[in-house]
Amino acid sequence: MHTPLATQIDAAAESAPEQGGLTAAQVNAIWKKLQALYDTKIYPAISFSLQRRGKVIMQRALGHSHGHGPGDVPQSPRRVMTPDTPVCLFSTSKAVTATLVHILHERGALDVNRRVADYIPEFAKNGKHDITVADVLGHRAGFSGFTRKGMSGEIFEFDHVVRVLCEQRAELHTKGAVAYHAVTGGYILAEVVKRTTGKDLRHALYELVRGPLGFEWFDYGAPGKDISQVAQNYVTGWPNIFPFKQLVEYAIGSSFETIVGLSRDERFYNSIVPSANMVATAPEVAQFFQMLLNGGEFNGKRIMKEETVRAMTLETGNTWFDRRLMMPMRYSQGFMLGNSPLGMFGPDTKQAYGHLGFMNILCWADPQRDISVALLNTGKSLGGRHVLAFADVLRTISEECG
């Protein structure tokens, strides 16, 4: 299914390892672990970007973006994955949406400490009157799931989803507690942005981040783009069976098959799904996190103040048991945080902040190691022999860049 020849290294973009305080042996150690991850055959394609001390040290890709996954026939046209192939970020979108909200807070357009109902009066119904914007950012708002049903094609109807969430009752078992808002929170944050600025989230993104940083993709969906360029997603790995299937559907709102199917729908790339449909390349994502690592500045462009970056990446509480994900989590107002001795971004990563995307994509910045990382892929799997290999990639990055 996979071939070791399907590799792409952007040598023109990469700096010498020494410029990032690494050795060639350390870079090679990380690269070998990425190749081992690809060899598990869970990911038809992987793209990877690592910056250290502000220098691009690795900008590489493995596999094929199209025509080489489960269900593809041998004669399917294959397209080699490159570092510049756009990929759907899924839930990593939340980190971008949160950043826009914090920039607007910094500029006085909104206040994250005010109630959502101050901006969306109809949201106050059914026990939600006291929920703040900060509660939504920190996954404590109490509408972590859709009460009527899980994700479907309705997610493409933005105004309809906002109306549903405004009518929905607060979840008594999650309100005020940590409970991951897989999809729901993004719509309310985007509507707050729309009500306070008069512009939708896509316009806010272009004006505040995408335009100033000069990104080609990095958008909610891919409006006006050739979506055939976007890497194809696949369901891979072990079949999801009871009880893991039910736990996953409770946590993320639907089955792997449904979500991958939605990501292949043309509407997915024309709509704004604030928590789930950002499309970007690995270098763009790494540069976004490098901007945060730089205190809100990148290549001479000031995107936000340093104190805003500190506020948005500050832990909102100790490690808490997440009532949606059913595991201990650390959150800031918009980001998943690392931990020690072991965290989401590898061992000894308590200073790291970033986000997971559909259980497999991982993007983050780590001030302790002075790195920004984008690990994108196209296989969507909960269980499989990739799990240990994935952890080994994170361990190696942490150790070699430590």
PLY file of the C-alpha trace (Angstrom):
ply
format ascii 1.0
element vertex 402
property float x
property float y
property float z
element edge 401
property int vertex1
property int vertex2
end_header
0.00 0.00 0.00
2.81 2.45 0.88
6.13 3.00 -0.79
9.30 4.40 0.83
9.97 6.31 -2.39
6.96 8.60 -1.78
8.93 11.19 0.15
9.30 14.92 -0.37
11.87 17.14 1.36
11.72 20.88 0.78
15.48 21.38 0.94
15.18 24.99 -0.23
13.03 25.87 2.79
15.02 23.93 5.39
17.82 25.64 7.30
20.91 23.82 8.45
20.13 22.00 11.72
22.81 24.02 13.52
20.87 27.23 12.88
18.11 25.81 15.08
20.50 24.50 17.69
20.25 20.88 16.52
22.60 18.43 14.88
22.05 16.51 11.66
21.85 13.33 13.77
19.01 14.78 15.85
17.05 15.79 12.76
17.64 12.36 11.26
16.35 10.72 14.46
13.06 12.61 14.15
12.83 11.81 10.43
13.33 8.09 11.07
10.46 8.10 13.57
8.21 9.85 11.06
9.10 7.23 8.45
8.33 4.50 10.98
4.95 6.15 11.64
4.20 6.14 7.91
5.26 2.50 7.69
2.43 1.52 10.05
0.20 2.04 6.96
-2.38 3.99 8.97
-1.67 7.29 7.22
-1.83 7.36 3.41
-0.08 10.73 3.65
1.83 12.74 6.25
3.12 16.31 6.05
5.38 17.75 8.70
6.91 21.11 9.55
9.22 21.83 12.48
10.64 25.21 13.38
13.17 25.70 16.15
14.54 29.01 17.33
12.57 30.59 14.50
14.28 28.55 11.79
12.60 25.99 9.53
14.47 22.79 10.33
12.20 20.18 8.75
9.62 20.64 5.99
8.78 17.20 4.64
6.05 14.85 3.47
5.44 11.14 3.03
2.96 9.17 0.94
0.20 10.19 -1.42
-2.50 12.79 -0.91
-4.90 11.04 -3.31
-5.49 7.57 -4.70
-3.54 5.52 -2.18
-5.89 4.86 0.71
-8.33 2.14 1.76
-10.97 1.64 -0.89
-8.92 3.18 -3.70
-8.51 0.80 -6.61
-5.00 0.15 -8.01
-5.72 2.25 -11.09
-6.77 5.29 -9.01
-4.70 8.34 -9.96
-2.09 8.89 -7.27
-0.77 12.25 -6.25
2.41 12.55 -4.20
2.02 14.39 -0.92
4.18 17.51 -0.55
4.72 19.86 2.41
2.58 22.41 0.55
-0.40 20.11 0.03
-3.41 21.59 1.87
-4.96 19.37 4.53
-8.14 19.69 6.60
-7.15 20.50 10.19
-10.46 19.42 11.75
-10.46 20.41 15.46
-7.17 22.29 15.21
-9.49 24.92 13.72
-10.53 25.73 17.31
-7.12 27.20 18.09
-7.45 29.60 15.15
-11.03 30.60 16.01
-10.00 31.23 19.62
-7.10 33.38 18.45
-9.46 35.57 16.43
-11.71 36.03 19.46
-8.75 37.04 21.63
-7.47 39.51 19.04
-10.91 41.13 18.93
-10.94 41.22 22.74
-7.55 42.96 22.63
-8.94 45.53 20.19
-12.05 46.19 22.26
-14.58 44.76 19.81
-15.76 42.23 22.40
-15.03 41.11 25.95
-14.42 37.42 26.62
-15.53 37.91 30.22
-19.01 39.05 29.24
-21.98 36.75 28.82
-22.68 35.25 25.43
-26.25 36.54 25.84
-24.93 40.10 25.89
-24.02 39.59 22.24
-26.62 36.95 21.27
-29.71 37.70 23.42
-31.63 34.63 22.23
-28.85 32.40 23.59
-30.03 33.10 27.14
-32.81 30.52 26.91
-32.99 27.26 28.81
-30.37 27.78 31.48
-27.68 29.38 29.33
-28.14 33.01 30.44
-24.97 33.15 32.57
-22.54 31.42 30.19
-19.61 33.67 29.27
-17.52 33.77 26.12
-14.60 32.60 28.27
-16.65 29.57 29.33
-17.08 28.63 25.67
-13.37 29.11 24.95
-12.44 26.94 27.95
-14.92 24.09 27.26
-17.00 24.84 30.37
-20.11 26.24 28.74
-22.48 23.30 29.11
-23.56 22.77 25.51
-20.79 20.39 24.53
-22.97 18.30 22.23
-26.01 18.59 20.01
-28.97 17.35 22.04
-31.10 16.41 19.01
-28.57 14.37 17.10
-24.95 14.23 16.12
-23.20 15.86 13.19
-24.83 15.71 9.78
-25.09 17.84 6.68
-26.83 20.44 8.86
-23.40 21.65 9.99
-23.10 23.43 6.64
-26.13 25.61 7.49
-24.47 28.11 9.85
-27.50 30.18 10.83
-29.58 27.04 11.38
-26.96 25.60 13.77
-26.83 28.85 15.75
-30.62 28.79 16.12
-30.53 25.16 17.30
-27.86 25.96 19.89
-29.77 28.99 21.14
-32.87 26.85 21.70
-30.94 23.98 23.23
-31.02 23.38 26.99
-27.85 23.62 29.02
-26.38 20.25 29.91
-26.77 19.93 33.66
-24.00 17.33 33.86
-21.40 19.46 32.05
-22.27 23.12 32.71
-19.41 24.68 34.66
-17.38 21.48 34.35
-14.75 20.64 31.75
-16.47 19.00 28.77
-14.95 19.25 25.31
-17.14 21.16 22.83
-16.17 19.26 19.71
-18.21 21.32 17.25
-20.84 23.38 19.06
-18.70 26.05 20.72
-17.18 27.31 17.49
-20.54 28.34 16.04
-21.36 30.48 19.06
-17.91 32.10 19.06
-18.26 32.81 15.34
-21.71 34.33 15.87
-20.31 36.57 18.63
-17.66 37.74 16.16
-20.35 38.37 13.54
-22.60 40.31 15.92
-19.77 42.49 17.21
-17.94 43.20 13.95
-20.63 42.79 11.30
-18.37 40.35 9.45
-18.29 36.58 9.29
-15.40 34.56 10.70
-13.76 34.07 7.30
-13.50 37.85 6.79
-12.15 38.28 10.31
-9.55 35.59 9.67
-8.39 37.27 6.47
-8.15 40.73 8.02
-6.53 39.70 11.29
-4.28 36.74 10.46
-4.34 35.21 6.99
-3.86 38.44 5.03
-1.08 39.93 7.22
0.81 36.61 7.24
0.38 36.12 3.49
-1.00 32.60 3.67
-2.34 31.07 0.46
-4.67 28.52 2.11
-5.28 28.75 5.89
-9.02 29.34 5.68
-12.33 27.93 6.80
-12.84 25.54 3.93
-11.32 26.52 0.61
-13.62 29.10 -0.98
-12.68 29.93 -4.55
-9.95 27.26 -4.55
-9.56 24.05 -6.51
-10.64 21.64 -3.79
-9.20 18.72 -5.71
-5.83 19.94 -4.39
-6.88 19.26 -0.79
-5.59 15.94 0.54
-8.19 13.17 0.71
-9.15 11.79 4.13
-9.62 8.10 4.84
-10.96 5.94 7.67
-8.10 3.60 8.60
-6.93 1.34 11.41
-8.90 -1.11 13.47
-12.70 -1.15 13.22
-14.32 0.89 15.98
-16.34 -1.59 18.05
-18.28 -1.45 21.29
-17.64 0.30 23.64
-14.99 2.41 21.89
-17.29 3.28 19.00
-19.88 4.71 21.38
-17.28 6.62 23.40
-15.81 8.18 20.26
-19.20 9.19 18.92
-20.09 10.74 22.29
-16.78 12.62 22.42
-16.60 14.01 18.88
-20.27 14.04 17.93
-20.41 11.36 15.26
-18.72 8.32 13.77
-15.39 8.38 11.97
-17.17 7.33 8.79
-19.69 10.18 8.99
-17.05 12.84 9.62
-14.76 11.61 6.85
-17.80 11.54 4.56
-18.64 15.14 5.46
-15.03 16.15 4.73
-15.47 14.81 1.19
-18.61 16.87 0.61
-18.10 19.94 -1.59
-20.19 21.97 0.86
-17.52 21.34 3.50
-15.12 23.57 1.59
-17.58 26.36 0.88
-19.08 26.60 4.38
-17.73 27.97 7.65
-17.53 25.24 10.29
-15.60 27.20 12.94
-14.45 24.20 14.98
-13.70 21.78 12.21
-13.04 22.83 8.60
-9.86 24.89 8.50
-7.73 23.94 5.49
-4.01 24.74 5.54
-0.55 23.46 4.71
1.90 22.20 7.32
4.26 25.20 6.85
1.35 27.63 7.31
0.26 25.96 10.54
3.81 25.87 11.91
4.20 29.56 11.05
0.93 30.36 12.82
2.19 28.70 15.98
5.58 30.33 15.51
3.79 33.69 15.49
2.32 32.82 18.90
5.70 31.59 20.11
7.18 34.94 19.03
4.68 36.76 21.24
2.25 37.65 18.45
4.72 38.72 15.73
5.99 37.01 12.58
8.29 38.31 9.85
7.91 41.88 11.08
4.09 41.73 11.18
2.49 42.35 14.58
-0.66 40.21 14.77
-1.43 40.56 18.46
0.13 41.78 21.68
2.41 39.58 23.72
0.15 39.88 26.77
-2.75 38.59 24.68
-0.77 35.47 23.76
0.03 34.94 27.43
-3.62 35.33 28.43
-4.95 32.96 25.78
-2.43 30.22 26.57
-2.75 30.45 30.36
-4.22 27.37 32.03
-7.84 27.91 33.10
-7.51 25.44 35.95
-5.66 22.35 37.04
-5.87 19.07 35.16
-9.56 18.12 35.15
-11.47 15.07 34.05
-13.15 16.00 30.78
-16.75 14.76 30.82
-16.89 14.46 27.03
-13.48 13.02 26.22
-13.54 10.87 29.37
-9.91 11.60 30.23
-7.90 14.18 32.19
-7.27 17.36 30.18
-5.64 20.75 30.60
-7.14 23.69 28.72
-6.54 27.38 28.27
-9.11 29.69 26.71
-8.86 28.08 23.30
-5.97 25.62 23.43
-5.19 22.13 24.66
-2.18 22.19 26.94
0.66 19.75 27.44
1.56 18.16 30.75
4.30 16.53 32.80
5.62 13.91 33.15
3.61 12.98 30.06
1.23 15.09 28.00
-0.54 15.32 24.68
2.56 16.77 22.99
5.03 14.30 24.45
6.91 13.88 27.73
7.67 16.93 29.87
5.62 19.36 27.78
3.72 21.32 30.43
4.51 24.64 28.72
3.27 23.45 25.30
-0.03 24.60 23.81
-1.79 23.59 20.62
-4.59 21.33 19.47
-5.49 17.85 18.36
-7.38 17.39 15.08
-9.70 14.41 14.64
-7.65 12.19 16.96
-4.59 12.13 14.65
-3.46 15.61 13.55
-1.37 17.44 16.13
-0.10 21.04 15.99
1.61 22.94 18.80
4.15 25.41 20.13
6.49 24.61 23.00
8.21 27.64 24.59
10.42 25.36 26.69
11.99 23.90 23.54
11.44 26.94 21.32
9.66 24.85 18.68
6.51 25.11 16.60
5.27 21.91 14.99
2.62 20.81 12.50
2.05 17.07 12.11
-0.71 16.63 9.53
-2.02 13.39 8.10
-4.94 11.88 6.19
-5.69 8.63 8.04
-8.43 8.79 10.68
-8.05 6.03 13.21
-8.56 5.53 16.93
-6.91 2.15 17.30
-4.11 0.57 15.33
-0.42 -0.19 15.35
0.32 3.47 14.73
-0.41 4.43 18.35
3.02 3.49 19.72
4.76 4.89 16.63
2.89 8.20 17.02
3.92 8.41 20.67
7.49 7.63 19.63
7.49 10.59 17.22
6.39 12.91 20.04
8.93 11.46 22.45
11.74 11.88 19.95
10.81 15.49 19.16
10.70 16.29 22.88
14.01 14.60 23.60
15.97 15.81 20.57
14.71 19.40 20.90
14.90 19.45 24.71
0 1
1 2
2 3
3 4
4 5
5 6
6 7
7 8
8 9
9 10
10 11
11 12
12 13
13 14
14 15
15 16
16 17
17 18
18 19
19 20
20 21
21 22
22 23
23 24
24 25
25 26
26 27
27 28
28 29
29 30
30 31
31 32
32 33
33 34
34 35
35 36
36 37
37 38
38 39
39 40
40 41
41 42
42 43
43 44
44 45
45 46
46 47
47 48
48 49
49 50
50 51
51 52
52 53
53 54
54 55
55 56
56 57
57 58
58 59
59 60
60 61
61 62
62 63
63 64
64 65
65 66
66 67
67 68
68 69
69 70
70 71
71 72
72 73
73 74
74 75
75 76
76 77
77 78
78 79
79 80
80 81
81 82
82 83
83 84
84 85
85 86
86 87
87 88
88 89
89 90
90 91
91 92
92 93
93 94
94 95
95 96
96 97
97 98
98 99
99 100
100 101
101 102
102 103
103 104
104 105
105 106
106 107
107 108
108 109
109 110
110 111
111 112
112 113
113 114
114 115
115 116
116 117
117 118
118 119
119 120
120 121
121 122
122 123
123 124
124 125
125 126
126 127
127 128
128 129
129 130
130 131
131 132
132 133
133 134
134 135
135 136
136 137
137 138
138 139
139 140
140 141
141 142
142 143
143 144
144 145
145 146
146 147
147 148
148 149
149 150
150 151
151 152
152 153
153 154
154 155
155 156
156 157
157 158
158 159
159 160
160 161
161 162
162 163
163 164
164 165
165 166
166 167
167 168
168 169
169 170
170 171
171 172
172 173
173 174
174 175
175 176
176 177
177 178
178 179
179 180
180 181
181 182
182 183
183 184
184 185
185 186
186 187
187 188
188 189
189 190
190 191
191 192
192 193
193 194
194 195
195 196
196 197
197 198
198 199
199 200
200 201
201 202
202 203
203 204
204 205
205 206
206 207
207 208
208 209
209 210
210 211
211 212
212 213
213 214
214 215
215 216
216 217
217 218
218 219
219 220
220 221
221 222
222 223
223 224
224 225
225 226
226 227
227 228
228 229
229 230
230 231
231 232
232 233
233 234
234 235
235 236
236 237
237 238
238 239
239 240
240 241
241 242
242 243
243 244
244 245
245 246
246 247
247 248
248 249
249 250
250 251
251 252
252 253
253 254
254 255
255 256
256 257
257 258
258 259
259 260
260 261
261 262
262 263
263 264
264 265
265 266
266 267
267 268
268 269
269 270
270 271
271 272
272 273
273 274
274 275
275 276
276 277
277 278
278 279
279 280
280 281
281 282
282 283
283 284
284 285
285 286
286 287
287 288
288 289
289 290
290 291
291 292
292 293
293 294
294 295
295 296
296 297
297 298
298 299
299 300
300 301
301 302
302 303
303 304
304 305
305 306
306 307
307 308
308 309
309 310
310 311
311 312
312 313
313 314
314 315
315 316
316 317
317 318
318 319
319 320
320 321
321 322
322 323
323 324
324 325
325 326
326 327
327 328
328 329
329 330
330 331
331 332
332 333
333 334
334 335
335 336
336 337
337 338
338 339
339 340
340 341
341 342
342 343
343 344
344 345
345 346
346 347
347 348
348 349
349 350
350 351
351 352
352 353
353 354
354 355
355 356
356 357
357 358
358 359
359 360
360 361
361 362
362 363
363 364
364 365
365 366
366 367
367 368
368 369
369 370
370 371
371 372
372 373
373 374
374 375
375 376
376 377
377 378
378 379
379 380
380 381
381 382
382 383
383 384
384 385
385 386
386 387
387 388
388 389
389 390
390 391
391 392
392 393
393 394
394 395
395 396
396 397
397 398
398 399
399 400
400 401
